[in-house]
């Protein structure tokens, strides 16, 4: 049940940040290649670290607190979702702030 709560929180992060695309003109989705590169660079090192740590038994994931679905290498899908959703939410938030700053004339071009 905790895994569902965790996934609900991740979905909540998306529900609060993705609409910034249209509400303030974040223009994240218009830059798909840049977004994909950002997610790849943000998530890959941590996913590799997790895979390494799990393979060496440095840490594990409690089966009672996950859905039981794993990607190859033994990571729960929730862990992979975390490394996609959180950077995505950060990018939407960051670009929304930039859009508002531009609109208010506060963007100095730096």
VENQUICOR-V969087 format. One record per residue. N is the residue number from 1. RES is the residue in one letter. SS is DSSP state (2 for helix, 1 for strand, 0 for the rest). PHI is phi as a letter, one per 20 degrees, with the letter a starting at -180 (NA if undefined). Layout:
n & res & ss & phi
N & RES & SS & PHI
N & RES & SS & PHI
//
This chain:
n & res & ss & phi
1 & X & 0 & NA
2 & X & 2 & f
3 & X & 2 & f
4 & X & 2 & f
5 & X & 2 & f
6 & X & 2 & f
7 & X & 2 & f
8 & X & 2 & f
9 & X & 2 & f
10 & X & 2 & f
11 & X & 2 & f
12 & X & 2 & f
13 & X & 2 & g
14 & X & 2 & f
15 & X & 2 & f
16 & X & 2 & e
17 & X & 2 & d
18 & X & 0 & g
19 & X & 0 & f
20 & X & 2 & f
21 & X & 2 & g
22 & X & 2 & d
23 & X & 2 & f
24 & X & 0 & c
25 & X & 0 & m
26 & X & 0 & f
27 & X & 0 & l
28 & X & 0 & f
29 & X & 2 & f
30 & X & 2 & f
31 & X & 2 & d
32 & X & 2 & g
33 & X & 2 & f
34 & X & 2 & f
35 & X & 2 & f
36 & X & 2 & g
37 & X & 2 & f
38 & X & 2 & f
39 & X & 2 & f
40 & X & 2 & f
41 & X & 2 & f
42 & X & 2 & f
43 & X & 2 & e
44 & X & 2 & g
45 & X & 2 & g
46 & X & 2 & f
47 & X & 2 & f
48 & X & 2 & f
49 & X & 2 & f
50 & X & 2 & f
51 & X & 2 & g
52 & X & 2 & f
53 & X & 2 & f
54 & X & 2 & f
55 & X & 2 & f
56 & X & 0 & e
57 & X & 0 & l
58 & X & 0 & f
59 & X & 0 & b
60 & X & 0 & b
61 & X & 0 & d
62 & X & 0 & f
63 & X & 2 & f
64 & X & 2 & f
65 & X & 2 & d
66 & X & 0 & c
67 & X & 0 & f
68 & X & 0 & n
69 & X & 0 & e
70 & X & 1 & c
71 & X & 1 & e
72 & X & 0 & g
73 & X & 0 & o
74 & X & 0 & n
75 & X & 1 & e
76 & X & 1 & f
77 & X & 2 & f
78 & X & 2 & f
79 & X & 2 & f
80 & X & 2 & f
81 & X & 2 & g
82 & X & 2 & g
83 & X & 2 & f
84 & X & 2 & d
85 & X & 2 & f
86 & X & 2 & f
87 & X & 2 & f
88 & X & 2 & f
89 & X & 2 & f
90 & X & 2 & f
91 & X & 2 & f
92 & X & 2 & f
93 & X & 2 & f
94 & X & 2 & f
95 & X & 2 & f
96 & X & 2 & f
97 & X & 2 & f
98 & X & 2 & f
99 & X & 2 & f
100 & X & 2 & f
101 & X & 2 & f
102 & X & 2 & f
103 & X & 2 & f
104 & X & 2 & e
105 & X & 0 & m
106 & X & 0 & e
107 & X & 0 & f
108 & X & 0 & e
109 & X & 0 & n
110 & X & 0 & e
//
